[in-house]
Amino acid sequence: MHAMPTEELPPAHPSPTGLTHYEQTIRTPAACSGIGLHSGAGVNMRILPARAGTGIVFRRVDLDNFCVEAVSRNVAKVSYATSLMKQGVLISTTEHLLSALVGCGVDNAIVELDNLEVPLLDGSAEPFIRMLRESGIKPQRRKREYLRILRPLEVHDGEKFIGAYPGQGYSVGYTIDFPHPQIGLSEFHVELANGEYCREIAPARTFGFLADEHKLRDMGLIRGVSPQNCVVLTEDGIANPPLRFPNEFVRHKVLDLIGDLALLGQRLLGQIVAHRAGHAMHTALVSRILKDRTAWEPATLVEPKAASRQPALASVD
């Protein structure tokens, strides 16, 4: 993180849990070009700094700068990716970029696109992380407001489920179970407040099964997929090794989930546990949380006293 100019707010006291007192944006614009996962269409993207309180806002520069906020009320599609729509304007496959923004601690940014889908790049969040780090992270004057889970909330669909539970930081645990020799039953847990995201989650790439390729392409999907941006699973192996992690598949599910949970519009304080969930269940949990106002409260970090290095949380009435 770059040093903060003295004319801005005083430096926030670091928290042992990695939680941040103030909202953050990027210092300088970042840009990249690529193709969309499902559309296969070329797209140019710029990420711009934004004022405190803005949140993450997508701007379609090809459609008179129409803006679509990255919040739950704008969720449109959750089949094979998470897409947003407002007044008929679509922003497709948002989860990898939103996940990277959460992982880097960016609260406020304008994301400009000249097409309908966020670029896939290498299929992970790592290229976005590099862009954001090169831009630099800038603390802002506004206190960051967290969404603190007070009691369990769960969404079930047969044997699948996802739940949010009280916790001190922000942790995610995920279990997947695919009848494939390279995957099988796999689980992973990450604490997001201590820097593990960039090392343990961001590099994990999206994956798909070769046997499903023709069916999905006939549905108008995965037109941008290639061995350069997706782990391709054959009947009993991997068409484009090596893996970045032995359990890269479940790590990518964690990546997706973090991006989908960003649609809460606030940083989460709690534990998330998912078993064989997907985008539809991720976004269903977001809706469930926001609708049940008794299950959470807004909270900010309180500056620690000189004798204590541990910040406290204060409820926001």
N, C-alpha and C positions, 0 to 999 in steps of 0.2 A: 504494500500500500504506500502511496506517495505521502510525503510529509504534508501536513495541512497548513495552509497559510494562516498567519496569526490574526488576520482580520476576520476570519470565519469564527466558528464556535470553538471553545477550548477543547483540547483532546479529551475524548471520552475515556474513562477508566476502563482498562481491559478487564474482561470478566473471565474467571476460571472456566466457565462453560462456553466461552467464545461468543456469547450473546452481545449484541451491539445496542448502545443507548440511543443512537441517532439514526435517522434514515440516511440512505446512501444513494448516490447516482454514479455515473461514470464521469471522468474528467474531460475526455476528448471523444469525438465521434469514432466509431469503428465500422468497418464495412467489409462485406464479402459477397461473392456470387456463387451460385450453384444451381442445382435442379431440385425440384420437389420430389418427395418420396413417391407419392401416388400419381400426381399429374405428369411428372416427367418434364415439366415446363421449366425453362430457365428463369431465374429470378435474381435480382440484385437487392441486397439488404443493407441498410445502415441502422446502427444503434446510436441514438443521440442522448446527451444528458437531458434531464427533465427536472423541473422544480419539485421541491418537497411536496408531498401529498398527491402527486400526479398518479402514482402507481405505474404499471406497465401498460402502455397504449400502443396498439398497432395502427399504422397509418398507411393506407393504400395510395401511394403517390400517383398511380395510374388511374385512380378514380377520384380526382379532385381533392386529394388529401383526406379522404373520408377516414374517420378514426373509429376503431373498435377496441374497447377496453378489455383487458384480460381478466374478466371476472365471471363468476358462475352464471349470471343472468344471460350472458351472451353465448353460452355453450350451445352448439348446434348439432354436431355429429360426434359420435364416440365409437365408430366402427373402424377398427384398425388404426385409428389415430384420433386425436382430439382436435376439433375444429371449432372456431367461433364464428358467429354471424350476427350482424346488426343491420337492420333495414335492407336485407338482401345482400349485403357485402360480406364475403367469406374470407376468413383467414384460416388456412388449413395447416394441420400438423404442427401445433404450437408447443408440444410437450418438451422437446429436447432443449429448445432455447429457454423456455420458462424455467426448466430445471437448472440450467446453467446460471441464470440470473439469481435464483435462490442460492445456489452453491457458492456464488461469489458475493452474496450479500447485497445485491442491487435491488433497491426498493422502487426506484423511479427511473423510467427510461421511455423514450419514444422509439419504436421499431418501424422503420420505413421499409415498405416492400413495393415492388413494381409488378407483382403478380400475386396470385391467390395463395401460394403455399410457401412456408418458410423453407429455406434451402436445407437439404439433408446433409450435405458435406460428407463426412466419413461415416455417418450413421450413429455417432456418439455425441456427447456434449463437449468433448475435449476441444474441438476447434473454437467453439464459442467461448470456452474458458480462456483460451489463449488470447482471443480478441479482447475480452473484457480486462484481462490482466495488463495487456499492452496499453489499453486506454487509461487504466488507473481507476481506482475507486475513491470517490470523494464524499466525505461525511457532510451532512447538511444540518441546518439549524433545528429541524423539527424532530421531536422525540419519536422514536419508532414505537408504534403500538402493536403489541402482540395479541394474538388470539389464544387465550389460555383455556385448555380443556379442563372442565371441572368434574365431569362424570362420564362414564363409558357411553359411547354411541356406536352401534354396529349396523352393518348392512349385510344381509344374507341372501344367497341365491343357491339353493341346494347345498352342496358341500363347499361351495365357495363363500368366502366372507371377507370383510374388511372392517376394521374397527379403530376408533380413536379413544385414547385413554389418558388420564392425567399423568403428567410427568414434568420433571424440572427443566429439561432442555427440549430438543426436537430429535426424536429417534424414529427410525423406520425399520421394521422387520418384514421380510417377504418370503413366502414359500411358493414354489412352483412344482408342478409334477407333470412331466411330459413323457409319454411312452417312447422315448428315444434313448439309445445307449449313451449319447453324449450329454444328456440332460438328466432324465429321471427325476427323483425327488431332490430338490435343491433349495437351500434357504440361505439368507444373508441378512445381517443386521448392521446398521450404520448409525452413528451419532453425528448429526449434521452440524452441531455447534462447535466441533473441535477441529475442523479442517479436513476431515476424512473424505468429504465429498469429492474434492478435486483429485485425490489420489485413488480412491477406491471405487467411485461410481462414474465419474465423468467419462473415462475412457471406454466404458462398456458399450458395444455397438448393438444396434437393432439386429434381429435375426428372423429368419423365415425358412420354411420347408420347401425344398425343390418340388416335392409332389403337389404342392398347392399353387405353383406358379401359374399354370394355364387358367385355372379357375379364377384366381384373383385378377389376372390381366383381363379376362373376359368381363369381369365386373368393373373394369375401368380403374383398377388399383395397381399399385407397385410398378408403375410405368417408369419410374426413375431409379429402380433398384438395379444394382450391379454388384459383382464380387468386391468392388472397391468401397462400397458403403453399406454392406450387409453381410452378416455371417450366414452362409447358405448351408443348410443341413440336408444331406442326402439321406437315403434310406437307413444307412447305418454309420454315417460318418459326417465329415465336414468337407465341403467342396473347396473351401479357400482358407486352409489353416495358415498360421497358427492362431489360437485364441489369445486374447490379451490377458485373460484370467481363466483358470480352470472352470470357474462358475460364472463366466461372463454373462450367461443368459439371465440368471436371476438378478444379477447386478443391474442389467439393463431394465428389468422390470421395476427395480427401485428407482432408477433414473426417471422412467416414465411417470411413476407415482408422484415423485417430488414435483415434477412439472405440472401434473394435473392438480395437485393440492395448492399450487400457487394461485389457482383460480378462487381461493378463499379471499384473496385481496389483502391479506394480512399474514405476517409471519406466525407460524404455529408454535405453540408451546404444549407439548404432549407427546405421547407415544402412538405411533400408527403401526398396526399389525395387519398384514394381508395374506390371504391364502388362496392361491389360484384366481386372483382377481384380474381385472383388466380395466381398460379406459372407462367402460360404462359404470363399473362399480366404484372406481376412483371418483368419478364426477358425481355419482349418487351419494357418496359419503360427504363430499363438499356441500351438496344441497341439503343433506340431512343436518349437518352441523349448523349451517347458516339459518335453517328454519327453526331449530330448537334453541332458542335464546337462553334457556335455563341451563344448558349444558356447557356453556363457555362464558368467559368474560374478557373484555379488553384489559390489557395490562401494559405498563411501561416499566423499564428498569429504573431503580432509584440509585443515585450516585452513592457509592459506599463511603462510610466515614473514614477518616484518616487512619484510624486504628484497625480498620477491617478492609480486607481485599475482596470480600464477597459482596457483590451487589444484591439488592433485594428487589422483589417485584411489587409494584403498587397497582391496585385495581384502578380502572378509569371509570368513574361514574358517568 
